[in-house]
């Protein structure tokens, strides 16, 4: 196998603190089989998700604009991760490390950061629509959403520019076996590339979206409770108000589900990245830390693979449009009034 010499060298170096069998098991079940299986599931779901969100004529609200671009980003993320996992287990050392440093690391940095910031942007959109509806309802248009997406992408590319040249391929020889192998190392070892930029990038790409999602969700829930109490006092509502409430409820459930998976999967990775920037070698001195580090990588893959399955589980609108896009007949019979309400609600700006 092309990778045996490289893997043997890495394992030999790590086995001073961790057993060879343990390291091999983690690499096999988590970093190879686990990532490939989850990416394969994610590729199927993300491909279907992209098709449904871009093909459906009903899912055209501002929130679904963010979800459409999020689906594209997640599809590219899972594609890049799957490709890296396959190359990592089959390609020669030089080819593998060249692809990793020149293509995978820059691409995955841009794509994952974009995906995380899109979740934050979606949360901000829902916060403004729910908590400041009078002021922002007519301002949050699809054009504004597309501009925000473009700005996020441009900002992310600029933020991750150092990834395009911070690493390079290195050819080394194992002194114990005299076997040549390839790995990658940092091109620059100054304070900026060692501490400043990695920490700043981690804050922007992970910490800011997590804090934004967590804080704004609390405010959204408080606002919804207050508005619910006000509606209970009024009792009588117009048909348009009821339709808007149903649409807001559906989007709220969808957003909570996406955000919960996002925080659960990304927060552990944020912690592991922080430790990695401070002292990466700590992960290779303890079995629990080593296992934690690799599980965090796997959880991050889950985050970018799960959205389609979340939509199918929690969103009746999405399931209905999924059936319509693929021409699947449903046994459920919907009244004309429900269809009318849905058509009306899905054309609102928020």
C-alpha positions in Angstrom: 0.0 0.0 0.0 1.3 3.5 -0.9 0.6 4.9 2.5 2.0 2.2 4.7 5.5 3.8 5.2 4.0 7.2 6.1 1.4 5.8 8.5 4.0 3.5 10.1 6.3 6.4 10.8 3.5 8.5 12.2 2.4 5.7 14.4 5.8 4.9 15.6 6.3 8.4 16.7 3.0 8.6 18.5 3.3 5.1 20.1 5.8 6.5 22.6 2.7 7.6 24.5 -0.2 5.7 22.9 -0.3 2.1 21.8 0.0 1.3 18.2 -3.2 -0.8 18.2 -5.2 2.1 19.7 -3.9 4.6 17.1 -4.6 2.2 14.2 -8.2 1.6 15.5 -8.9 5.3 15.8 -7.5 6.0 12.3 -9.5 3.1 10.8 -12.9 3.5 12.5 -13.1 7.3 12.9 -10.8 9.0 10.4 -11.3 6.6 7.5 -14.5 4.5 7.8 -16.4 7.0 9.9 -15.7 10.0 7.7 -16.2 8.2 4.4 -19.6 6.7 5.6 -20.9 10.1 6.9 -19.7 12.0 3.9 -21.4 9.4 1.6 -24.7 9.9 3.5 -24.1 13.6 3.5 -23.4 13.7 -0.3 -26.7 12.0 -1.0 -28.7 14.3 1.3 -26.9 17.5 0.3 -27.4 16.7 -3.4 -31.1 16.1 -2.9 -31.3 19.2 -0.7 -29.7 21.4 -3.4 -32.1 20.1 -6.0 -35.2 20.6 -3.9 -34.4 24.0 -2.5 -33.4 25.4 -5.9 -36.1 23.7 -7.9 -39.1 24.3 -5.7 -41.2 27.3 -6.6 -42.7 27.6 -3.1 -39.7 27.8 -0.9 -38.8 31.3 -1.9 -38.8 33.3 1.4 -35.7 35.1 2.5 -34.9 32.4 5.1 -34.9 29.8 2.3 -32.5 31.9 0.3 -29.9 31.4 3.1 -30.8 27.7 3.2 -30.3 27.3 -0.6 -26.8 28.7 -0.4 -26.1 26.7 2.8 -27.1 23.6 0.9 -24.6 24.4 -1.9 -21.8 25.1 0.7 -22.5 21.9 2.6 -22.5 19.8 -0.6 -19.0 21.2 -1.5 -17.8 20.6 2.1 -18.8 17.0 2.1 -17.4 16.5 -1.4 -14.0 17.9 -0.4 -14.0 15.8 2.8 -14.9 12.6 1.0 -12.2 13.3 -1.6 -9.6 13.9 1.1 -10.6 10.7 3.0 -10.3 8.6 -0.2 -7.0 10.1 -1.2 -5.7 9.8 2.4 -6.3 6.0 2.3 -5.2 5.3 -1.3 -2.9 7.9 -2.8 0.9 8.0 -2.6 2.4 10.3 0.1 3.5 13.1 -2.2 0.3 13.2 -4.1 -1.7 13.1 -0.9 0.2 15.9 0.8 0.3 18.1 -2.3 -3.5 17.8 -2.6 -3.9 18.5 1.1 -1.8 21.6 1.2 -2.6 23.2 -2.1 -6.3 22.2 -2.5 -8.0 20.7 0.6 -6.8 22.9 3.4 -7.6 26.3 1.7 -10.9 25.0 0.2 -12.2 23.4 3.4 -11.2 26.5 5.4 -13.2 28.7 3.1 -16.2 26.4 2.8 -16.7 25.5 6.5 -16.3 29.1 7.5 -18.9 30.2 4.9 -21.3 27.5 6.1 -21.0 28.5 9.7 -21.5 32.2 8.9 -24.5 31.4 6.8 -26.1 29.7 9.8 -25.4 32.8 11.8 -26.8 35.0 9.0 -30.0 32.9 8.9 -30.4 33.3 12.7 -29.9 37.1 12.4 -32.6 37.2 9.7 -35.1 35.3 11.8 -34.2 37.5 14.9 -35.0 40.7 12.9 -38.2 39.2 11.4 -39.5 38.0 14.8 -38.2 40.6 17.3 -38.2 43.7 15.0 -40.8 42.7 12.5 -42.3 46.2 12.0 -39.0 47.9 11.3 -37.3 45.2 9.1 -40.1 43.1 7.6 -40.1 45.0 4.3 -36.3 45.6 4.3 -35.2 41.9 4.5 -35.7 41.0 0.8 -34.1 38.2 -1.2 -31.8 40.8 -2.8 -30.5 41.8 0.6 -30.0 38.1 1.5 -28.0 37.4 -1.7 -25.9 40.5 -1.0 -25.2 39.2 2.5 -24.2 35.8 1.1 -21.8 37.4 -1.4 -20.3 39.5 1.4 -19.8 36.5 3.6 -18.1 34.6 0.8 -15.8 37.5 0.0 -14.9 38.0 3.7 -14.2 34.3 4.2 -11.9 34.1 1.2 -9.9 37.1 2.5 -9.9 35.7 6.0 -8.5 32.3 4.8 -5.9 33.6 2.3 -3.0 32.6 4.6 -4.2 28.9 4.2 -3.1 29.0 0.5 0.6 29.3 1.4 1.0 28.6 5.1 1.7 24.9 4.6 4.1 23.1 2.2 5.1 19.5 1.4 8.1 18.1 3.2 10.1 15.0 2.3 11.7 13.2 5.2 13.3 9.9 6.1 12.6 7.7 9.0 16.0 7.2 10.7 14.9 3.9 12.2 13.7 2.2 9.0 15.4 4.4 6.4 12.1 4.8 4.6 11.3 8.1 2.8 7.9 9.6 3.5 6.0 12.8 2.8 4.3 15.1 5.3 3.4 18.8 5.5 4.7 21.5 7.7 4.2 25.2 8.2 6.0 27.5 5.8 6.1 30.3 8.4 6.6 29.8 12.1 6.2 33.4 13.4 3.9 34.6 16.0 1.3 35.7 13.5 1.0 32.3 11.8 1.4 30.3 15.0 -1.0 32.1 17.3 -2.6 35.4 16.0 -4.1 34.2 12.7 -5.3 30.7 13.9 -6.9 32.1 17.0 -8.6 35.0 15.0 -9.7 32.6 12.3 -11.2 30.2 15.0 -13.0 33.1 16.7 -14.6 34.3 13.4 -15.3 30.9 11.9 -16.6 29.1 15.0 -17.0 31.1 18.2 -18.8 34.1 16.7 -21.5 31.9 14.9 -22.0 29.8 18.0 -22.5 32.8 20.3 -24.7 34.5 17.7 -26.9 31.4 17.3 -27.1 30.8 21.1 -27.8 34.4 22.2 -30.3 35.3 19.4 -32.2 32.1 19.9 -32.8 33.1 23.5 -34.1 36.5 22.3 -36.3 34.9 19.7 -37.9 32.5 22.2 -38.6 35.4 24.6 -40.1 37.5 21.8 -42.3 34.6 20.7 -43.6 34.0 24.2 -44.4 37.6 24.6 -46.2 37.8 21.2 -48.1 34.5 22.0 -49.4 36.1 25.2 -50.5 39.2 23.3 -52.3 37.0 20.7 -54.1 35.1 23.4 -55.5 38.3 24.8 -56.8 39.4 21.4 -58.2 36.0 20.5 -59.5 37.2 17.1 -57.0 37.2 14.3 -57.1 37.8 10.6 -56.5 35.1 8.1 -53.2 36.7 7.0 -52.0 36.9 10.7 -52.8 33.2 11.2 -50.9 32.3 8.0 -47.9 34.3 9.0 -47.9 32.7 12.5 -47.9 29.3 10.9 -45.1 30.2 8.6 -43.1 31.7 11.5 -43.7 28.5 13.6 -42.5 26.2 10.8 -39.4 28.3 10.2 -38.7 28.6 14.0 -38.8 24.8 14.4 -36.6 24.3 11.4 -34.1 26.9 12.6 -34.0 25.5 16.1 -33.2 22.1 14.8 -30.5 23.3 12.5 -28.9 25.5 15.2 -29.0 22.7 17.8 -27.1 20.3 15.6 -24.8 23.1 14.6 -23.9 24.0 18.2 -23.6 20.4 19.4 -21.3 19.5 16.5 -19.2 22.7 16.2 -18.7 23.6 19.9 -16.6 20.5 20.7 -14.5 21.2 17.6 -14.0 24.8 18.8 -12.6 23.5 22.1 -10.3 21.0 20.3 -9.1 23.7 17.9 -8.3 26.0 20.9 -6.2 23.3 22.5 -4.6 22.5 19.2 -3.4 26.1 18.8 -2.0 26.2 22.3 -0.4 22.8 22.5 -1.2 20.3 19.7 1.1 17.6 21.2 -1.2 17.3 24.2 -3.6 15.1 22.1 -0.9 12.5 21.6 0.0 12.0 25.2 -3.4 10.8 26.4 -5.9 8.3 25.0 -9.0 10.2 26.0 -7.7 13.5 24.5 -6.6 11.7 21.3 -10.0 10.0 21.0 -11.8 13.3 21.8 -9.8 15.2 19.1 -10.8 12.6 16.4 -14.4 12.5 17.5 -14.6 16.3 17.2 -13.4 16.0 13.6 -16.2 13.4 13.0 -18.9 15.6 14.6 -17.9 18.5 12.3 -18.4 16.2 9.3 -21.9 15.3 10.8 -22.8 19.0 10.9 -22.2 19.5 7.2 -24.0 16.3 6.3 -27.2 16.4 8.4 -29.3 19.3 7.1 -31.3 17.4 4.5 -32.3 14.8 7.1 -33.2 17.5 9.6 -35.5 19.1 7.1 -37.2 15.9 6.3 -37.8 15.1 10.0 -39.0 18.4 11.3 -40.4 20.4 8.3 -43.8 19.6 6.8 -43.3 22.3 4.2 -40.0 20.8 3.1 -41.5 17.3 2.9 -44.4 18.6 0.9 -42.2 20.4 -1.6 -39.8 17.4 -1.8 -42.8 15.3 -2.9 -43.8 17.9 -5.4 -40.4 18.4 -6.9 -39.9 14.6 -7.4 -43.6 14.0 -8.4 -44.2 11.8 -5.4 -47.9 11.5 -4.6 -48.9 11.7 -0.9 -51.7 9.9 0.7 -52.4 13.0 2.8 -55.2 15.2 1.6 -54.8 18.9 2.2 -57.8 21.3 2.0 -57.8 24.2 -0.4 -57.7 26.6 2.4 -54.5 25.1 3.8 -53.0 25.2 0.3 -54.0 28.8 -0.1 -52.6 29.7 3.3 -49.3 28.1 2.5 -49.0 29.8 -0.9 -49.8 33.1 0.7 -47.4 32.6 3.6 -44.4 31.4 1.5 -44.5 34.6 -0.6 -44.0 36.9 2.4 -40.7 38.7 2.6 -39.6 37.3 5.9 
